[in-house]
Every structure is written in C-alpha cells, then in structure tokens.
Amino acid sequence: MKQLGLGIIGLGVGRGALLLNEDPESPIAVRAVADLDSERLEQATSEYGVAFATTDYRELLARPDVDVVGVFTPDHLHAEHLPATLEAGKHVICTKPLLTTLDDCDNVVGLVRRTGLKFVVAQTWRFIPHIIAVKQAVDDGRIGRISLIETGYIHDLRGVCEKTPWRVTAPQNFLFGGGAHAIDCLRWFAGNVSEVSAFAMNSGVIPGYPIEDIWILNLIFESGALGRVLVMCGSVNNRSEGLAGGNKHLQIYGTEGTITGIDIGVDGTPQHSNLEVQPPQVAGALIEGPAAGLVPHFSKMADWIKNDETPDPDVVEGARGIAVAVAAQESLKTGRVVKVRNDF
Ligand SMILES: NC(=O)c1ccc[n+]([C@@H]2O[C@H](COP(=O)([O-])OP(=O)(O)OC[C@H]3O[C@@H](n4cnc5c(N)ncnc54)[C@H](O)[C@@H]3O)[C@@H](O)[C@H]2O)c1
C-alpha cells in the first residue's frame, strides 16, 4: 500500500509525529506542518524532511498529498480546526480533549457521519504499557466483574503553564485537559457512565490560573459499577511520570480480585509478570514522553483506513467522555447529581 500523507497542525506535543519520518517502513509520513511558531516549522523541515510548512493551517488542508491530519492545537481551537479538517475531506487524529461542549461534539460527530471519514481521539494512556497490561488482565476475567474503579490525573502543572501560557490565559479547563485522560481510562475499562456528582476548587498554586484546578468526580456506570476520578493540577513538586511514578494511580476492585497501583494482585497474589509489555518503538528505538502514546495512533490509523474499520476510541466514544466532564461542570454549578448524555 502506498504511504499515506500526514499533516500536523500544532507542533507542541504534536511534533512527536515527526518521529514517523525516521522510519522508512512507516505506512504514514508527515508531509506538511502548520504552526504559528516559525522555529517549530523550521525544525520540522530541516530535521525531519517535511516538504511543506505554513503558518496558515488552511493551506495544509488544501494539499492533495495530505490524507490524514493530526490536530494538536490548544484545546479551545479544536472547535474550529476539527470541522475545517473534516470539511476538507481529511481523516483526523485529534489530541485530547476532543472538544469542551456538547454542541461542538454534536457538530463534529455529525460531520464524521456525513463524510464517512475516519476519526480517532489520541488517548495516550491507552498506550502506557502498565495500563495495557492491566486492561489485558481485566479482559481476561482475572478480577471478575468491576465493582469500583478509580484513577486520577495528578500533575504539578506550574512549569507546563509557564511554557504554554495559553493554559492560563484561554484558560485550559483542566477538567477536560487532564481529566480527559482519567475519564477515558475509566470508560475504557468500565464502559458508559450514567451519572456524575462533582466538587472542585482553585488551589491558587498556579499563578494567574482563574478557574478550578482540583476536581473530584463520583460516577456510576451503566453496568452499576461505581467510579471516582481525581483531577489534581494544583499539586506541588509532584510530576506525572507514568504510572510507575505513582501520579497516575489506577485501582480496580472486582468481584474476584483487586488491581492497585502497578501491582496486579489477582486472588491476593502480586502478578508483576503481567506487566511485561513491549513499550512503543519507532524503527527499533524506544519512544520517550507523550510521543510514546501518540505515535502508535498514526500507524493504527493507516490500518483503520486500509481495512475500512472504525477507529478506537472513535468520535462517539470521545464525545461520551466529554459528556462526563460536561455533567461534572453542571453538577458543580447545581450541587446535584447529573445524568450523562451518551446518545451521540
Ligand atoms: N499526552 C497528551 O495526550 C497530551 C500532552 C500535552 C498536550 N496535549 C494536548 O495537545 C494540545 C496542544 O498542547 P501543547 O502542550 O502541545 O501546547 P503547545 O502550546 O506546546 O503547542 C501548541 C502549538 O499549536 C500552535 N498553534 C496555536 N494556534 C495555532 C493555529 N491557529 N494554527 C496552527 N498552529 C497553532 C502553537 O504555536 C503551538 O506550537 C492541547 O489540546 C493539549 O491538551 C496532549
């Protein structure tokens, strides 16, 4: 099959895709990039051989050699960039959070249905080796039926906010920005969420950050299982360094066993050997940082297109995750338990 052409809009975390150009066997390669930052554009062309670079993303969308577009712009711009990309006839890989309102979700879900294009939400936790191992154990029935599941996005974001000031000025809503990881993780394991109640506050730890940076969500799933999500971005000297760093805890209590932290204790026996999963690589080299979770989405997209399969998580799964955060916002505002919309 001929190599697919990829365009990337937004070269912050999105520049991880450039690693694809180091692998001649990759089914997809970056042919065009768009960003407002000329240094980032220059790096893509000079170091990774990207042929076309522009500050106007519409020029990228107009290119016939671009089949798939990665949207990696700040959260609040996805509502503009996703419809424009689909209307230009390109398949989409969108970073999290997909969007931040239900109206925007309806618009994008409608466009995906109308165009028949492939659309995946790049949820990088789904490629963390420890989480893959836990998922395998749960899918194999090792802990029975899930009765309670908990995770959190816990991150001292002060340094990140200094480097990416839009997070404070736009502002990024961390319930969506970081919470999207934790909410998607719980949905991946336990399915649709039916109701949410939430508390939140602003720690004052991140200079100038104007809205809540700590959230606690209590959930009930359609299965009857209970869940809890902690979004803690007002933490101090506490970095997110993978599940092993302890800041992305995942605890799952089932009817026949328990999984806590990185110890998979099934029937009371720690099962560290379950965690032996190959980390993602490009051309035989290990991938570091968030790119490790991003890069596999691009080669998978090539397969989904070739085999005409629905990507996972697709736009509907993405919208259902956003609906959990929207329900949490509503719960904070009203002080009530709020039903989650799942009918997209
Ligand atoms: N693990 C993950 O999945 C992960 C990690 C970090 C960020 N993200 C997400 O990625 C997105 C970007 O975050 P980031 O940390 O890379 O931010 P960033 O500020 O480092 O990068 C964003 C880039 O987009 C560019 N940009 C802004 N407006 C643009 C426009 N109109 N056209 C073209 N380019 C434009 C900026 O110049 C910048 O280079 C956010 O949605 C964020 O939530 C995901």
The ligand as an SDF file (V2000), in Angstrom:
LIG
                    3D

 44 48  0  0  0  0  0  0  0  0999 V2000
   -0.4330   13.3330   26.4930 N   0  0  0  0  0  0  0  0  0  0  0  0
   -1.1990   14.0030   25.6800 C   0  0  0  0  0  0  0  0  0  0  0  0
   -2.0210   13.4330   25.0330 O   0  0  0  0  0  0  0  0  0  0  0  0
   -1.0310   15.4910   25.5660 C   0  0  0  0  0  0  0  0  0  0  0  0
    0.0660   16.1270   26.1720 C   0  0  0  0  0  0  0  0  0  0  0  0
    0.1830   17.5160   26.0480 C   0  0  0  0  0  0  0  0  0  0  0  0
   -0.7730   18.2410   25.3460 C   0  0  0  0  0  0  0  0  0  0  0  0
   -1.8440   17.6050   24.7820 N   0  0  0  0  0  0  0  0  0  0  0  0
   -2.8590   18.3880   24.0400 C   0  0  0  0  0  0  0  0  0  0  0  0
   -2.2350   18.8860   22.8620 O   0  0  0  0  0  0  0  0  0  0  0  0
   -2.7610   20.1800   22.5430 C   0  0  0  0  0  0  0  0  0  0  0  0
   -1.6100   21.1750   22.4460 C   0  0  0  0  0  0  0  0  0  0  0  0
   -0.9770   21.2640   23.7130 O   0  0  0  0  0  0  0  0  0  0  0  0
    0.6010   21.5230   23.8040 P   0  0  0  0  0  0  0  0  0  0  0  0
    1.0280   21.1930   25.1700 O   0  0  0  0  0  0  0  0  0  0  0  0
    1.2980   20.8400   22.6780 O   0  0  0  0  0  0  0  0  0  0  0  0
    0.6320   23.1080   23.6160 O   0  0  0  0  0  0  0  0  0  0  0  0
    1.7850   23.9690   22.8900 P   0  0  0  0  0  0  0  0  0  0  0  0
    1.4490   25.3820   23.1670 O   0  0  0  0  0  0  0  0  0  0  0  0
    3.1380   23.4460   23.2600 O   0  0  0  0  0  0  0  0  0  0  0  0
    1.5880   23.6400   21.3390 O   0  0  0  0  0  0  0  0  0  0  0  0
    0.5020   24.1060   20.6170 C   0  0  0  0  0  0  0  0  0  0  0  0
    1.0230   24.5770   19.2600 C   0  0  0  0  0  0  0  0  0  0  0  0
   -0.0980   24.9750   18.4640 O   0  0  0  0  0  0  0  0  0  0  0  0
    0.3000   26.1160   17.7270 C   0  0  0  0  0  0  0  0  0  0  0  0
   -0.8800   26.8760   17.3120 N   0  0  0  0  0  0  0  0  0  0  0  0
   -1.6980   27.6480   18.0670 C   0  0  0  0  0  0  0  0  0  0  0  0
   -2.6790   28.1680   17.2960 N   0  0  0  0  0  0  0  0  0  0  0  0
   -2.4780   27.7030   16.0410 C   0  0  0  0  0  0  0  0  0  0  0  0
   -3.1520   27.8880   14.7970 C   0  0  0  0  0  0  0  0  0  0  0  0
   -4.2420   28.6520   14.7050 N   0  0  0  0  0  0  0  0  0  0  0  0
   -2.6700   27.2460   13.7050 N   0  0  0  0  0  0  0  0  0  0  0  0
   -1.5770   26.4560   13.7980 C   0  0  0  0  0  0  0  0  0  0  0  0
   -0.8960   26.2480   14.9330 N   0  0  0  0  0  0  0  0  0  0  0  0
   -1.3380   26.8760   16.0460 C   0  0  0  0  0  0  0  0  0  0  0  0
    1.1760   26.9110   18.6950 C   0  0  0  0  0  0  0  0  0  0  0  0
    2.0300   27.8160   18.0090 O   0  0  0  0  0  0  0  0  0  0  0  0
    1.9490   25.7890   19.3820 C   0  0  0  0  0  0  0  0  0  0  0  0
    3.1930   25.4960   18.7250 O   0  0  0  0  0  0  0  0  0  0  0  0
   -3.7710   20.5120   23.6300 C   0  0  0  0  0  0  0  0  0  0  0  0
   -5.0720   20.1900   23.1900 O   0  0  0  0  0  0  0  0  0  0  0  0
   -3.3570   19.6180   24.7720 C   0  0  0  0  0  0  0  0  0  0  0  0
   -4.4230   19.3140   25.6410 O   0  0  0  0  0  0  0  0  0  0  0  0
   -1.9650   16.2530   24.8490 C   0  0  0  0  0  0  0  0  0  0  0  0
  1  2  1  0
  2  3  2  0
  2  4  1  0
  4  5  1  0
  4 44  2  0
  5  6  2  0
  6  7  1  0
  7  8  2  0
  8  9  1  0
  8 44  1  0
  9 10  1  0
  9 42  1  0
 10 11  1  0
 11 12  1  0
 11 40  1  0
 12 13  1  0
 13 14  1  0
 14 15  2  0
 14 16  1  0
 14 17  1  0
 17 18  1  0
 18 19  2  0
 18 20  1  0
 18 21  1  0
 21 22  1  0
 22 23  1  0
 23 24  1  0
 23 38  1  0
 24 25  1  0
 25 26  1  0
 25 36  1  0
 26 27  1  0
 26 35  1  0
 27 28  2  0
 28 29  1  0
 29 30  1  0
 29 35  2  0
 30 31  1  0
 30 32  2  0
 32 33  1  0
 33 34  2  0
 34 35  1  0
 36 37  1  0
 36 38  1  0
 38 39  1  0
 40 41  1  0
 40 42  1  0
 42 43  1  0
M  CHG  2   8   1  16  -1
M  END
$$$$
